[in-house]
Amino acid sequence: MPRFQGNKTHIHGSPECTGILLVNLGTPDEPSKSALRRYLAEFLSDSRVVEIPKLIWYPILYGAILTRRPAKSATLYQSVWSKEGSPLMVHSINQQKALQKEMSIRFHGRVIIELAMRYGKPSIKQGLDNLNKLGAKRILVFPLYPQYSATTTATTYDKVFDIVKKWRWIPELRFVGQYHDQQSYIEALARSVEDYWKENERGDCLLMSFHGIPKRNLQLGDPYFCQCHKTGRLLARRLNLKDKEWKLTFQSRFGKAEWLQPYTDKTLQELPQQGIKKVDVICPGFPADCLETLEEIAKENKGYFLKAGGESYRYIPALNDNKDHIQALADTIQNHTQGWAETSANYHEPQAGLIQKRAKAKGATQ
């Protein structure tokens, strides 16, 4: 017989709340070889991330990859690490704090925001446990991936299901699947570009770089490619860009298989030969700056472009805890929690004392 966890924190008549679990990909605890080995082992062991049979994949992962890649990755992380820690973690914490403030204004403190990482710490289990202890009987799981992919959004769902299936009292659950075409999200992206252009000379082309995934995923039905293109079209339209003034590419390919194209690095190497000498780069799929934006895009790919004959290369920072971005995330939360008690305009605080009195009369011990 399965052994289900009891809700030891449940007290009849105790205050309830709506919980929001913000989930991002994750980051190593420190920029060291050992920390990167732990992080990469967890990340690359996920069958949603690498769809190769484990009997074939694990000897490769625990052989060549985890004996060589951690040292190289640690060096890259060291180049972007700050005194506060990992850029992704720092920005994610700032987003959580800003969102908590905004949601407290909108719903008078009845919504609690918890932060979790799919890989690493704080874990999704820790985030869900914290919400459970705070009395969250309704939880919205919010993966911070504007464009849905099985490699990111779906694996977050998997982890949540694995955890709550062991709980005795499972809360009402809702999930944000994507927000790639949400108006306030597109507006936040557009304003960040416009603000950057006000302070800097505008380039010949705006390059929108999204994280890549294997082409096979698209062929099997993953909507990521299409959603990235829709985000790109909407952003270009909002900025009134002509076709020749923007391009959409995919970065971070790994391994020998074909990934979504065109590739960011190759495109940047080709642009100077097409007469595009000044380029601005934005990553609309990354809600927070991280290794892939600060090192791969802002540094490595800049080198490719300048070496190929480019004259000016500028990276436009991710939205991070930008006010417009926080408003867009809050809008997403509000849209997905409609009908729940704590987010209702007609909400009335339950009479806890009366509920406890009735419960004890029925024999409750808590």
Residue pairs with C-beta under 8 A, 6 or more apart in sequence:
2 166
4 166
4 167
4 168
5 166
5 167
5 168
6 168
7 132
7 167
7 168
7 169
9 132
9 133
9 135
10 169
10 366
11 356
11 366
12 355
12 356
12 359
12 360
12 364
12 366
13 350
13 352
13 353
13 354
13 355
13 356
13 359
14 135
14 352
15 135
15 350
15 352
16 135
16 136
16 137
16 138
16 341
16 342
16 350
17 110
17 111
17 112
17 134
17 135
17 136
17 137
17 342
18 107
18 110
18 111
18 112
18 136
18 138
18 139
18 140
18 337
18 340
18 341
18 342
18 343
19 111
19 112
19 114
19 131
19 134
19 136
19 138
19 139
19 140
19 171
20 99
20 103
20 111
20 112
20 113
20 114
20 139
20 140
20 142
20 333
20 337
21 114
21 116
21 124
21 127
21 128
21 131
21 139
21 140
21 141
21 142
21 160
22 92
22 95
22 96
22 99
22 113
22 114
22 115
22 116
22 142
22 144
23 116
23 117
23 118
23 124
23 127
23 141
23 142
23 143
23 144
23 156
24 88
24 92
24 115
24 117
24 118
24 143
24 144
24 287
24 288
25 43
25 88
25 117
25 118
25 119
25 152
25 290
26 39
26 43
26 88
26 117
26 118
26 119
26 120
27 39
27 86
27 88
27 89
27 117
27 120
27 290
28 35
28 36
28 38
28 39
28 77
28 86
28 120
29 35
29 38
29 39
29 120
29 121
31 74
31 77
31 78
31 81
31 86
32 74
33 70
33 71
33 74
34 70
35 74
36 69
36 70
36 71
36 73
36 74
36 77
37 66
37 70
39 119
39 120
40 65
40 66
40 69
40 70
40 73
41 61
41 62
41 66
42 119
42 120
43 49
43 119
44 50
44 61
44 65
45 58
45 61
46 119
46 155
47 54
48 150
48 151
48 154
48 155
48 158
49 151
49 155
50 57
50 61
51 214
51 216
51 217
76 291
76 295
77 86
77 291
79 295
79 299
80 87
80 291
80 294
80 295
81 87
82 90
84 90
86 290
87 288
87 289
87 290
87 291
87 294
88 288
88 289
88 290
88 291
91 288
91 289
91 290
91 318
91 320
91 321
92 115
92 117
92 144
92 288
93 115
94 320
94 321
95 115
95 144
95 287
95 288
95 320
95 321
95 325
95 326
95 329
96 113
96 114
96 115
97 321
98 321
98 326
99 113
99 326
99 329
99 330
99 333
100 112
100 113
102 326
102 327
102 330
103 111
103 113
103 330
103 333
104 111
106 330
106 334
107 342
107 343
110 342
110 343
110 347
111 333
111 337
111 342
111 343
112 131
112 134
112 136
114 127
114 128
114 130
114 131
115 122
115 127
116 122
116 123
116 124
116 126
116 127
116 128
117 123
117 124
118 124
118 143
118 152
118 155
118 156
118 159
124 156
124 159
124 160
124 163
125 163
128 139
128 160
128 163
128 164
131 139
131 171
132 167
132 171
136 171
137 171
137 172
138 171
138 172
138 174
138 337
138 340
138 341
138 342
139 171
139 172
139 173
139 174
140 173
140 174
140 175
140 176
140 333
140 336
140 337
141 156
141 157
141 160
141 173
141 174
141 175
141 176
142 176
142 329
142 332
142 333
142 336
143 152
143 153
143 156
143 157
143 175
143 176
144 287
144 288
144 329
145 152
145 153
145 178
145 285
145 287
146 178
146 179
146 180
146 185
146 227
146 231
146 284
146 285
146 287
147 178
147 180
147 210
147 223
147 224
147 227
147 228
147 231
147 285
148 154
148 177
148 178
148 180
148 222
148 223
148 224
148 227
149 213
149 217
149 222
149 223
149 224
150 217
150 222
151 213
151 217
151 222
151 224
153 177
153 178
157 175
160 173
160 175
164 170
164 171
164 173
172 340
174 336
174 337
176 332
176 336
178 223
178 227
179 185
179 328
179 332
180 227
180 228
180 230
180 231
181 227
181 230
181 231
181 234
182 328
182 331
182 332
184 324
184 327
184 328
184 331
184 332
185 328
185 332
186 231
186 234
186 235
186 238
187 238
187 324
187 328
188 319
188 322
188 324
188 325
188 327
188 328
189 231
189 235
189 238
189 282
189 284
189 319
190 235
190 238
190 239
191 324
192 282
192 316
192 317
192 319
192 322
192 324
192 325
193 206
193 235
193 239
193 280
193 282
193 316
194 239
196 280
196 314
196 316
196 317
197 280
200 314
201 278
201 312
202 280
203 278
203 279
203 280
203 312
203 314
204 245
204 275
204 276
204 277
204 278
204 279
205 244
205 245
205 246
205 247
205 271
205 276
205 278
205 279
205 280
206 236
206 239
206 241
206 245
206 246
206 247
206 279
206 280
206 281
206 282
207 246
207 247
207 248
207 249
207 264
207 267
207 268
207 271
207 279
207 280
207 281
207 282
208 231
208 232
208 235
208 246
208 247
208 248
208 249
208 281
208 282
208 283
208 284
209 248
209 249
209 250
209 251
209 264
209 281
209 282
209 283
209 297
209 301
210 228
210 248
210 249
210 250
210 251
210 283
210 284
210 285
211 250
211 251
211 252
211 283
211 285
211 286
211 292
212 250
212 251
212 252
212 253
212 259
212 260
212 263
213 222
213 224
213 225
213 250
213 259
213 260
214 257
214 258
214 259
214 260
215 257
215 258
215 259
215 260
215 261
216 257
216 258
217 224
218 224
218 225
218 260
224 260
225 260
228 248
228 250
228 284
228 285
229 248
231 284
231 285
232 246
232 248
232 284
235 284
236 245
236 246
239 246
247 262
247 267
248 262
249 262
249 263
249 264
249 267
250 259
250 260
250 261
250 262
250 263
250 264
251 263
251 264
251 265
251 283
251 292
251 296
251 297
251 301
252 292
252 296
253 259
253 263
264 297
264 301
265 300
265 301
265 304
268 279
268 301
268 304
268 305
268 308
268 310
268 313
269 304
269 305
269 307
269 308
270 308
271 279
271 305
271 308
271 310
272 305
272 308
272 309
272 310
273 308
273 309
276 310
277 309
277 310
277 311
277 312
278 310
278 311
278 312
278 313
279 305
279 310
279 312
279 313
279 314
280 314
280 315
280 316
281 297
281 301
281 313
281 314
281 315
281 316
282 315
282 316
283 292
283 293
283 297
283 318
286 292
286 293
286 318
287 318
287 319
287 320
287 325
287 329
288 318
288 319
288 320
289 317
289 318
289 320
290 318
293 315
293 317
293 318
297 315
298 315
301 313
302 313
302 315
305 313
306 313
319 325
319 328
334 343
337 343
341 347
